Amino acid sequence: MKNATFRQLRVFTEVARHLSFAKAARALHLTPPAVTMQVKELEAQIGLPLFERSGREVSLTTPGELMLVYARKLLATLKDAEDAAARLQRAEVGTLTIGMVSTAMYFLPRLLAEFRREHPHVAIKLAEGNREKLVQMLQANEVDLAVMGRPPRELATRAEPFAAHPHVFVAAPSHPLARVEAPIDVESLRPQDFIVREEGSGTRAAMEKFFADARLEPRVLMEMGSNETIKQAVMAGMGVSFLSLHTLELELEKGLLVVLNVQGAPVLRTWHVVHTLSKVLSPAAEAFRYFVLENGEAHLAAHFGEYLELRQGQER
């Protein structure tokens, strides 16, 4: 496969990521026939099929799974070489790929808008998923930096805290607990129906630790992979939930949800900016890292600090 090109490898890894030629074409701004052609040329170079196709279903063959490992390594090495060249040029240009847990989508775009005003020549790509997915992206070198709560222990990373990350219990304004002004004992949560995030998410891990410390097993009505879907279910009166405060700005302002005054809450965790120790950061990635460390806490405090101060005043 000495005549295989980096373009073919990029197309191959994108199809493998989406398991769809059409989605890969959209992500790469190519036509589906062009994507198919690139994959076929790579398969011809290797002499083995990389994908199995059954109608619209696409899956990797065993040779495809093996080739994907090496293709990602080659592309990661090329990216490191490009970043090193950019360092030599001292130029903050190029593409910056940032991974984020889904909860960060409620504030990170605003931070990125501020960053872009200072660094207009940096193109930015966002990759979103739960914590488990983000760890996989870091391991595969698919992102330059990641914004997440609980940094991975299974990888050698540099994880730097930049802001507090409060989690709270929420309910619809009509819920009986929403009218309780005194601190709510954790035991009062035992009979409540909970709508919770999926396994593998940082929010779910924080909730499980809270209840484990309280020696209480919450009654889980349903599990969902989306903060937005959970909020809609809670607003409809289906139950209560435990969510990041940073996902609730609009609902709290409009009075659509109420934060319950539960003893021991808010549960304070920490936002981190993370990269693998083996990653050579480009000037653009270094610039964003410094920007988040210097501005992240103030940005979040401007939007949520007033609420937290109010809660602390009520507790005193």
N, C-alpha and C positions, 0 to 999 in steps of 0.2 A: 504493500500500500504506500510505496514511496512517492507516488504521484497524487495522493490524497491532499486536498487543500484545507486550510483553516476554515474557509467558507463552508465547505461540505461538513466539517466537524461541527460548526456552529448550528447549521441547519439540523443535523442529526440530533444534537443534544436538545434542541428546542422541541423537536417532534417527540423525543423521549420524555421531555418534561411534561408536555400536554397530552401525550398519547393521542394526538390528533394532528393530521396534516393541515387541516383548515385553520385551527387555532395557532399552530406554529407559523403559518403564512401570515396571519394577522399580526402576530407579535414581531415578526421580522420585516413587516411591510413588503411582503412578496406575494406573488400569486400562488395558489395551491399547485398548479402544474410546475412552477419553478422549484418549489420545495420537493415535490416528487422526483423531479429530474436530478436534483442534487443528491438525494438519498440513493437513487438508483445508481448514480455514478460512483458513490462511495461503496455501495454494495459490490459493484463490478470490480473496484480496486481491491477489495478484501476477498472477494470470491465466495462470500457467504451472505445469506439474507439477514438483515438486521431487525426487521419487523415482520410480524405475522398480521395479515389483514383479513378480516372477516366482515364484509359489508363495511359499515362505518366504524367497526371495532378495530382498534390498533393495539398491539402488545409487542413488547420486546422479545426477540428470540434469545436463546442462551448465548450465542455469539454477540448479539446486540447488547445484552447486559454487560458482558465482558468488555466490549469495545467502548461502552459508555464510561466506564471507569477511566480508561486511558484517554478518551477524548476530553473529559473534564480536566484531567491533569495537564494535558497539552494546552488547552485553552487558558487554564489558570496560570500556567507558566508564561504564556504569551502576554496575559494581562499584567503579570508582575514585571515583565520586561518593559511593557509600555509605561507602567507607573514609574519604573526606575528611570526611564528616559525623560519622563516629565519632571522628575525630581532634579535631574541634571539641568534641565532647561529652566527650573524654578517657575514653571508655568502652571497656574491653577486653571487648567482647561481639561477637556475630556468628559467622560461619563462617570458619574458617581452612583453606585448601586447600593441602596440602603434597604436592609431588611427590617421589618417591624412587626411586632405582635399586633393582632387586630385592635386591641385596646388603644394603641398609640395613634391610630388613624384619627382620633378625635382632637389631637393637638399637634402632631408632627407636621402635617401640611402647612400649618400657620408658621411654625418655626422654619420650615424650608423656604417659605415665601420671604421671610426676613433674611435668611442666608443668601438667597438668590439675588436680593437687592445689593448685597455686598460683593457677590461673586457671580456676575451675570453670564460669564462664559462657561460655567459648569453645567453640563446636562445631567439631569437627575432621573434615575429609575427607582421606583419603589416596588418592593416585593413583600407581600403580606401573608401572614399565616399565624397559627397558634405557636406556643413556645416550642413544642415538639418539632413542628415544621421548620421553625427558624433555626433550631440546632442543626437540622439536616442541611439547611442552606449554608450555614457557616462551615460545616464539615466539608461540603462539596465545593467550597470557595466560590459560591454563586453570588455572594454579597461582599462589599467592602467593609461595611459596618452594620451593626444591628442595634436597634433600640428595643430593649426588653426589660422585664422586671427581674426575674430570677435568672442570673447568669448560669450557663451550663457548667456542670462539674465534670461532665464526660469529655470535655475538650480542653486543650491548653489555650486559654484565652486571656486577654486583658480586658477586664470589666471595670469600668469607672462609673461610680454613682454621680448623678447630676441633679436629682430632684426627689422629693418625697412622693410616694404613690399611695394615697389613701383608698381603702376599700370600705364600702358601707352596705348596710341592709336597706332595701327599698321596698315600698309598697304603693298601691294606688291610694289616693287621698281618702277614698271611701272605706279603706280597710280599717277594722277596729283598732289595730295597733297604731295606726297613723294618728289617732286622736289621744294617745297616751303621752302626756307631757313628762312624767317622771321617767327616770331611766328604766328601761325594760330589762328584766332579768332574763338571762339566756334560756332558762328553763321554759319561759313563755313561748319560745320559738319551737319547742318540741312538737306541738300539734299542727304547726303551720305547713302548708304545702309549699315546697320550694321548687323554683324553676332555675336550673343551674347551668353553668357552662360545661363543655365537654371535658372528658378526661384528657390530660395532656396540656391543658391551658393553665397559665399562671394564676388566673382568677380562681379556678377550681381548686388548685393546690392551696391557695391562701385560705379559702373557705374551709377546706377539709382540716387544715391545721388549727383554725379557730375552734371548730367543733371538737376536734380531738383533744385540745387543751381543756375544753369545757366538759369533756367526757359525755358528749351528747351526739346522737346519731340523727341528722336532719331527715325529714320525710321528703324524699325527692319525688315530685310529681312528674317532671319531665326534664330532659337534658337537651340543650341546644348549642350549636356551634357559633351562634351570632349574638352579639350584644343587642343589636337592634331588634331581633325577634324576641329575645327575652324581655326587653322593655315593653314591647307591644303586648306581650302576654300578661305582664304585671299590670299594665295600665288597664287591661280588660278585666282585671279582678280575679285572674286565675290562681294567684298565689303571690308569694314574696320572693325576693332574690337577694343575692350578694354580688355587687358589681363594683368596678372601679369608679370612684367619684369622677374621674376624668372622662367618663362616657356619658355623664348625666347633665351637662351644662344646659342644654336646651330644655329638657324635661323639667328641671328644677326651676328655671326661669319662668316657664309657662304654667307651673303648678300641676303638671301632669303626673308627677311622681313625688313621693315624700320620702325623705331619709328617716328611718326609724332610729329612735334614741336608745340603741341597744348598749348595755354595759359592755365595755371592752372594745367598742367601735368608736371611731373609724380604726380599722386595722391598717397600720402604716407599714408599707413596704417601700421599695426604692426603685427608681428608674435607673437603668444603666445603659451606657453606650459601650458596645462590645466589638472586639475583633480578635481573630485567631492570632496567636503569637508568631506563627509562621508567615502571616500576611505582611507584605511590604506595602505600606499605605502610600497612596499617591498624594501629591500636594493638595489636591481637592479633598481627599478623604481626611487628611490631617486638618485642613481648614475647617471642615464640618465638625470634626471631633472637638476641636478647641471651641468652636461656636456653641455647640450644645453644652459643653462643660461650663462655659461662661454665662450663657443666656437661658438655659433650660429651666432652672429653678425660678428665676424671676418671671419668665413667661407664664409658667403654670400658676405661680402665686398671684399674678395679675388677674387670672380668670377664676381661681378657686380659693385663694387665700382668705377672702372675706367670709366665705361660708365656713371654713375651718375655724376662724377666729370666733365666729358666732357660736359654733358648737362648743368650743372650749369655754366661752363665757357662760353658756348655759350650765355646763358641768360644774363650774365653780360656784 
